């Protein structure tokens, strides 16, 4: 995988929203401050619970098409992190973000008496999911990760560490914060094109990133780049499926396979599956293939 692709992908990862009308009802058992939740599908206790967690600067609506297909048979908890894609920043406006989100997600599961729900998580959401099952292994029954590395420094090379990545993380943070609103809006479609293949998808992704609170965007991106879960994945017992995309422009397919396999080496209960002809937002670029994986994942015993 070429370094230029990795840098662009790392900077732009997760900048999206799928702008369709929201339906469902807000969850009422708990009032998290770090995120909001909309619940779709049958009432409590009438269907298996599934949590859907989007990524960096993403709206819960990235899962809209999937929700329409799953809602008749599953109770879906669609999360949106405060500060992303138009959601008010709340306490995420300053200080740490990922750790507090993990703890409030744990509390949401406990307060709503969710019985080992399945968790589907994309991009930075996948990193949060790994942090959750590491800190609270009893919370989640199984995990589907959509294009997430346990450490994004992998994209910079096999010897990258949190320490060695600090200058790049700070530079990306500062560049994001220093842009004028006009400049950021003008360049967002270029970054969105790194994440989504379809022209319509590019428009939606760019709109989501522009609607995000810039402080939350920049700070959470820097946290994402500075979090390395590789030393902990060997102890994660939660059954996990990881899906990842491939486009011909990325180069040799086997090298992409090896990159993801190496990233999750040592994780005891993990399966990896490549989705071809897709960029980072697999659910938008290949919705049929994504749905097939989700169905297999949810129905697996």
C-alpha positions as CSV (number, residue, x, y, z in Angstrom):
1,X,0.0,0.0,0.0
2,X,1.5,3.3,-1.0
3,X,2.4,5.8,1.7
4,X,0.5,8.7,0.0
5,X,-2.7,6.7,0.0
6,X,-2.2,5.9,3.7
7,X,-1.7,9.5,4.7
8,X,-4.8,10.7,2.8
9,X,-6.8,7.8,4.1
10,X,-5.7,8.4,7.7
11,X,-6.6,12.1,7.6
12,X,-9.9,11.6,5.9
13,X,-11.0,8.5,7.7
14,X,-14.7,8.5,8.7
15,X,-15.6,12.0,7.5
16,X,-19.2,11.2,6.5
17,X,-22.9,11.3,7.1
18,X,-25.6,9.6,5.2
19,X,-28.2,12.4,5.0
20,X,-31.6,10.8,5.0
21,X,-34.4,11.5,7.5
22,X,-34.1,10.0,10.9
23,X,-36.9,7.8,12.2
24,X,-37.4,5.9,15.5
25,X,-37.5,7.1,19.0
26,X,-34.8,8.4,21.3
27,X,-33.7,5.9,24.0
28,X,-35.2,7.0,27.4
29,X,-33.6,4.7,30.0
30,X,-30.4,6.7,30.1
31,X,-29.4,10.2,28.9
32,X,-25.8,10.0,27.9
33,X,-24.0,13.3,27.4
34,X,-21.2,12.0,25.1
35,X,-23.5,10.6,22.5
36,X,-27.2,10.2,21.6
37,X,-29.1,7.1,20.7
38,X,-32.1,6.4,18.5
39,X,-33.8,3.0,18.8
40,X,-35.6,1.3,16.0
41,X,-37.4,-2.0,15.7
42,X,-39.4,-4.1,18.2
43,X,-39.8,-3.1,21.8
44,X,-37.4,-4.2,24.6
45,X,-37.2,-7.9,25.0
46,X,-39.0,-8.7,21.8
47,X,-36.0,-9.0,19.5
48,X,-32.2,-9.3,19.8
49,X,-30.4,-6.0,20.5
50,X,-27.8,-4.6,18.1
51,X,-25.8,-1.4,18.7
52,X,-24.7,0.5,15.6
53,X,-21.7,2.8,16.1
54,X,-20.5,5.1,13.3
55,X,-17.0,6.5,12.9
56,X,-15.1,9.8,13.0
57,X,-17.3,12.8,12.1
58,X,-20.1,10.4,11.0
59,X,-23.8,10.5,11.5
60,X,-25.8,7.5,12.6
61,X,-27.4,7.6,9.2
62,X,-24.5,5.9,7.6
63,X,-26.4,2.8,8.6
64,X,-29.8,4.0,7.3
65,X,-30.1,1.5,4.5
66,X,-29.1,-1.4,6.7
67,X,-31.5,-0.3,9.5
68,X,-34.5,-0.5,7.1
69,X,-33.6,-4.2,6.4
70,X,-32.9,-5.2,10.0
71,X,-35.5,-3.3,12.0
72,X,-38.3,-5.8,11.5
73,X,-36.3,-8.5,13.3
74,X,-33.8,-6.6,15.6
75,X,-33.9,-3.9,18.1
76,X,-31.4,-1.4,16.8
77,X,-29.6,1.2,18.9
78,X,-28.1,3.8,16.6
79,X,-25.4,5.9,18.3
80,X,-24.2,9.3,17.2
81,X,-21.2,10.9,19.1
82,X,-21.7,14.4,20.3
83,X,-20.0,16.9,18.0
84,X,-20.2,14.8,14.9
85,X,-22.3,15.6,11.8
86,X,-24.4,18.4,13.4
87,X,-24.8,16.8,16.9
88,X,-24.1,19.4,19.6
89,X,-20.6,18.9,21.1
90,X,-21.6,18.9,24.7
91,X,-18.8,17.7,27.0
92,X,-16.8,16.4,24.0
93,X,-15.9,20.0,23.3
94,X,-12.8,19.7,25.5
95,X,-10.7,17.1,27.2
96,X,-10.5,13.3,26.4
97,X,-13.3,11.9,24.2
98,X,-12.8,8.2,23.4
99,X,-12.4,6.9,27.0
100,X,-15.5,8.8,28.3
101,X,-17.5,7.5,25.3
102,X,-16.5,4.0,26.1
103,X,-17.6,4.3,29.7
104,X,-20.9,5.9,28.8
105,X,-21.5,3.2,26.2
106,X,-20.9,0.6,29.0
107,X,-23.4,2.4,31.2
108,X,-25.9,2.6,28.5
109,X,-25.8,-1.2,28.0
110,X,-26.1,-1.7,31.8
111,X,-28.9,0.8,32.3
112,X,-30.9,-0.5,29.4
113,X,-30.4,-4.1,30.5
114,X,-29.1,-5.1,27.1
115,X,-28.2,-8.8,27.2
116,X,-24.9,-9.2,25.4
117,X,-25.9,-7.2,22.3
118,X,-24.2,-7.5,19.0
119,X,-22.1,-4.4,18.2
120,X,-21.4,-3.2,14.6
121,X,-18.8,-0.4,14.5
122,X,-17.2,1.5,11.7
123,X,-13.8,3.3,11.5
124,X,-13.1,5.2,14.8
125,X,-16.2,3.4,16.1
126,X,-14.3,0.2,15.7
127,X,-11.5,1.4,17.9
128,X,-14.0,2.5,20.5
129,X,-15.6,-1.0,20.3
130,X,-12.2,-2.7,20.9
131,X,-11.7,-0.4,23.9
132,X,-15.1,-1.4,25.2
133,X,-14.7,-5.1,24.9
134,X,-11.3,-4.8,26.5
135,X,-12.5,-2.8,29.5
136,X,-15.9,-4.5,29.9
137,X,-15.7,-8.0,28.3
138,X,-19.1,-8.9,29.6
139,X,-20.9,-6.1,27.8
140,X,-21.0,-7.4,24.1
141,X,-21.9,-10.8,22.8
142,X,-20.1,-10.4,19.4
143,X,-18.5,-7.6,17.4
144,X,-18.4,-6.7,13.7
145,X,-15.7,-4.2,12.9
146,X,-15.9,-2.3,9.6
147,X,-12.5,-1.2,8.3
148,X,-10.6,-0.4,11.5
149,X,-7.1,-1.1,12.6
150,X,-6.2,-1.5,16.3
151,X,-3.6,1.2,15.6
152,X,-3.8,3.5,12.6
153,X,-0.1,4.0,12.8
154,X,0.1,0.7,10.9
155,X,-0.6,2.8,7.8
156,X,2.7,4.6,8.3
157,X,4.7,1.4,8.4
158,X,5.4,-1.7,10.6
159,X,7.7,0.2,12.9
160,X,5.3,3.0,13.7
161,X,4.5,3.7,17.4
162,X,2.3,6.1,19.3
163,X,5.5,8.1,20.1
164,X,6.8,8.2,16.6
165,X,3.4,9.2,15.3
166,X,2.9,12.2,17.6
167,X,4.3,14.8,15.2
168,X,2.0,13.6,12.4
169,X,-1.0,13.5,14.7
170,X,-0.3,17.0,16.0
171,X,0.2,18.2,12.5
172,X,-3.1,16.8,11.2
173,X,-4.8,18.3,14.3
174,X,-3.3,21.7,13.7
175,X,-4.0,21.7,10.0
176,X,-7.6,20.8,10.6
177,X,-8.1,23.5,13.2
178,X,-6.3,26.2,11.2
179,X,-8.4,26.0,8.1
180,X,-11.1,28.6,7.6
181,X,-14.7,27.4,7.4
182,X,-14.7,28.3,3.7
183,X,-11.5,26.5,3.0
184,X,-12.6,23.4,4.9
185,X,-15.9,23.2,3.1
186,X,-14.2,23.7,-0.3
187,X,-11.6,20.9,0.3
188,X,-14.0,18.4,2.0
189,X,-15.1,16.8,-1.2
190,X,-11.5,15.9,-2.1
191,X,-11.1,14.1,1.1
192,X,-14.5,12.5,0.9
193,X,-13.5,11.0,-2.5
194,X,-10.8,9.1,-0.6
195,X,-13.5,7.4,1.5
196,X,-16.4,6.8,-0.8
197,X,-16.5,5.6,-4.4
198,X,-19.9,6.9,-5.6
199,X,-20.3,10.6,-6.6
200,X,-23.5,10.9,-4.6
201,X,-21.7,9.4,-1.6
202,X,-18.9,11.9,-1.9
203,X,-21.4,14.7,-1.5
204,X,-23.0,13.1,1.5
205,X,-19.6,12.4,3.2
206,X,-18.4,16.0,2.6
207,X,-21.6,17.4,4.0
208,X,-21.2,15.3,7.2
209,X,-17.6,16.4,7.8
210,X,-18.5,20.1,7.3
211,X,-21.4,19.8,9.8
212,X,-19.1,18.4,12.5
213,X,-17.8,20.5,15.4
214,X,-14.2,21.2,14.4
215,X,-12.8,20.9,17.9
216,X,-14.4,17.5,18.5
217,X,-13.3,16.4,15.0
218,X,-9.6,17.4,15.5
219,X,-9.3,16.2,19.0
220,X,-10.9,12.8,18.5
221,X,-8.8,12.3,15.3
222,X,-5.7,12.9,17.3
223,X,-6.8,10.5,20.0
224,X,-7.6,7.9,17.4
225,X,-4.1,8.3,15.9
226,X,-2.6,8.1,19.4
227,X,-4.4,4.9,20.6
228,X,-2.7,1.5,20.1
229,X,-4.9,-1.5,21.0
230,X,-2.5,-4.1,19.6
231,X,-1.0,-5.1,23.0
232,X,-4.5,-5.8,24.3
233,X,-6.2,-7.7,21.4
234,X,-4.7,-11.0,22.4
235,X,-6.8,-11.0,25.6
236,X,-10.0,-10.0,23.9
237,X,-12.3,-13.1,23.9
238,X,-15.3,-11.5,22.2
239,X,-16.1,-13.2,18.9
240,X,-15.1,-10.6,16.3
241,X,-15.6,-10.3,12.5
242,X,-13.5,-7.7,10.7
243,X,-14.4,-6.6,7.2
244,X,-12.2,-4.4,5.1
245,X,-12.3,-2.9,1.6
246,X,-10.2,-3.3,-1.5
247,X,-10.0,-1.1,-4.6
248,X,-7.6,-1.9,-7.5
249,X,-5.9,1.5,-6.9
250,X,-4.6,0.2,-3.6
251,X,-2.2,-2.1,-5.4
252,X,-1.7,-5.8,-4.9
253,X,-4.6,-7.4,-3.2
254,X,-2.5,-9.9,-1.2
255,X,-0.6,-7.0,0.4
256,X,-3.8,-5.5,1.6
257,X,-4.9,-8.9,3.0
258,X,-1.6,-9.2,4.8
259,X,-1.8,-5.7,6.2
260,X,-5.1,-6.5,8.0
261,X,-4.1,-10.0,8.9
262,X,-1.0,-8.7,10.5
263,X,-2.9,-6.0,12.4
264,X,-5.1,-8.6,14.1
265,X,-2.5,-11.3,14.5
266,X,-2.9,-12.8,18.0
267,X,-6.5,-12.0,18.5
268,X,-8.0,-15.4,19.4
269,X,-11.6,-15.2,18.1
270,X,-11.4,-13.1,14.9
271,X,-12.4,-13.7,11.3
272,X,-11.4,-11.3,8.5
273,X,-13.3,-10.8,5.3
274,X,-12.3,-8.6,2.3
275,X,-15.0,-6.6,0.4
276,X,-13.9,-5.8,-3.1
277,X,-14.7,-2.7,-5.2
278,X,-15.3,-0.6,-2.1
279,X,-13.6,2.3,-0.2
280,X,-13.8,2.9,3.5
281,X,-17.5,3.2,3.8
282,X,-18.4,-0.3,2.8
283,X,-22.0,0.1,3.8
284,X,-22.4,2.9,1.2
285,X,-20.2,1.6,-1.6
286,X,-21.3,-2.1,-1.4
287,X,-24.6,-2.2,0.5
288,X,-25.6,-5.6,-0.7
289,X,-22.3,-7.2,0.3
290,X,-22.4,-5.4,3.6
291,X,-25.9,-6.6,4.3
292,X,-24.9,-10.2,3.5
293,X,-22.0,-10.0,6.0
294,X,-24.3,-8.4,8.7
295,X,-26.9,-11.2,8.3
296,X,-24.3,-13.9,8.6
297,X,-22.8,-12.2,11.6
298,X,-26.1,-11.7,13.4
299,X,-27.3,-15.2,12.6
300,X,-24.1,-17.0,13.6
301,X,-24.3,-19.0,16.8
